[in-house]
Amino acid sequence: MTEIPEKLEDAGRGRAFFNEPDTAGLMHRAFTRSLGFDRTDMNRPMIGILNTYSEMNNCHAHFPELVEAVKRGVWQAGGFPLEFPTISLGEIYLTPTSMLWRNLAAMDTEEMIRGNPMDGVVVLCGCDKTTPAALMGVASADLPAILVSGGPMLNGHWRGQTLGACTDCRRLTTEYRAGNLSDEEYAEVEENLVRSRGHCMVMGTASTMNSLTEALGISLPGNGAIPAADSRRILLAERAGRRIVAMAEEGMRPSQILTSDAMENAITLLCSLGGSTNAVVHLPALAGRLGVSLPLTLFDDISRRTPLLANVRPAGSFQMEDLFYAGGVSAILHQLLPLLHGDALTVTGRTLAENVAQSSIVNPEVIHSLDRPLKTEGGLAILRGNLAPSGAVIKHAAASPALLQHRGRAVVFHSFADLQERIDDPTLDVGPDDVLVLQNAGPVGGPGMPEVGNLPIPKKLLKQGVRDMVRISDARMSGTALGTIVLHVAPEAAVGGPLSLVRTGDEIELDAAGRRLELCVEQEELDRRRAAWRPPEAAYGRGYGKLFLDHVLQAPQGMDFDFLQGRDPVQAMAQPKF
């Protein structure tokens, strides 16, 4: 007969669950035997494997193989692995935007970890919103955890060009709309763009967030850049399975790892990567779960002192496969050590500095050194002014230098539907020096702050050779996109922010170097407009959509729900008596 621990706290959650006295314990053991496991298995540390696999999430199509690798590692280390599913947020299939459900996925992650009797968890994530949702959920549950991403796709190739999803989706669609690609050529692009499993292979949101997990210390080294199709991705998953058993026995929780120092490390890496502007929403959401202050000014301060080292699209020339061969995220972190909190603890049990001590740059064209940076400051800037009193963000590393200081006439679209209806109208009064403005596309107005901030160039301007304009909105933009695009204007238009007061014909001034965004209209006129302003009709009247609208925070606070901030660490299992 297996010895029953005297106290649940001494047993671990899994062992306590299976060794509960009387009917409860009998039921737990009997039903688990139906899965083919016995008392020996049940007295090992129970490790949950959180699987976000879905056939409606192409980025996660290979996750069944990764699950098996994690299980091997758990068994090897003496643990008892059990897989469980949560919501899978696929960027391509979900409408109106996967961001609408990031918080729901974070709730699912937290509550399934909290409700099931696991001692530690390996979270499989990858596509854009699954990684921040996982980070938010594990931070609030605060049970031993490691994140494992599915990895980036291999490079696409077409007629001598290296293709990247979805930077080239946009670039080549622009050329198709301009009449520079035939239907046959456009179809060839479709066949050659995405040639393997995994998430987008440029420095989009998925690559950015999965790279940042290495700086945060919540994943093993290699998580950010090993390609999905590379066998080393499988070995990484197996190592994570082995390590989580030790973490469960050590009691190492995310709160020991995801500290304010770790968050600053992540922002430093973000700036050096030229990473996605979406991280400026996701990291504050994570910070809110941890009780860490992460104001937008911190992003700007760190960006100013951090050089751009990763020559990766859309801010550079190469892609994630090339970054891996060039030394990976570890090589960049090694270069950045003078700017990092190198003593920050990581899931390996070692410090960040110890993790990357042996890393080096293999290809200096892909990863630049600290003394020979690609650019002297990071890829992001935070703007403020009377148009964005709470802040806005621009990825100036991927913008047109000539447009970073610009004053132009606003051409306003009141919604995404209005944009779609009028942007290619040949009678649209618009010129190349104008500023395209999109309203009501933020957290409430979107709803869900969709990735529509990279407004298309009007077709009649495309035919004139125009490929970039200043574009401003309260929406987000895919990390794979590029251009002179101001995003996350806060407060958003739908809650009465100054963006709601802009009218076609107004002058707007952008000064990226001075970090200013100004609506050049007299205050008296703005006051008249504000008095007449009325909020748009709510997008939802019931269900999750209404919950979202009632509780979502603005972009600078991470767009989390107000009632989800903070953490509530998982304690020992307290089982009901039958």
Secondary structure, 3 states (H helix, E strand, C coil): CCCCCCCHHHHCHHHHHHCCCHHHHHHHHHHHHCCCCCHHHHCCCEEEEEECCCCCCHHHCCHHHHHHHHHHHHHHCCCEEEEEECCCCCCCCCCCCHHHHHHHHHHHHHHHHHHCCCCEEEEEECCCCHHHHHHHHHHHHCCCEEEEECCECCCEEECCEEECCCHHHHHHHHHHHCCCCCHHHHHHHHHHCCCCCCECCCCCHHHHHHHHHHHHCCCCCCCCCCCCCCHHHHHHHHHHHHHHHHHHHHCCCHHHHCCHHHHHHHHHHHHHHCCCCCHHHHHHHHHHHHCCCCCHHHHHHHHHHCCECECECCCCCECHHHHHHCCHHHHHHHHHHHHCCCCCECCCCCEHHHHCCCCCCCCCCCECCCCCCCECCCCCEEEEECCEEEEEEECHHHCCHHHCEEEEEEEEECCHHHHHHHCCCCCCCCCCCCEEEECCCCCCCCCCCCCCCCCCCCHHHHCCCCCCCEEEECCCCCCCCCCCEEEEEECCHHHCCHHHHCCCCCEEEEECCCCEEEECCCHHHHHHHHHHCCCCCCCCCCHHHHHHHHHECCHHHCCCEHHHCCCCCCCCCCCCCC
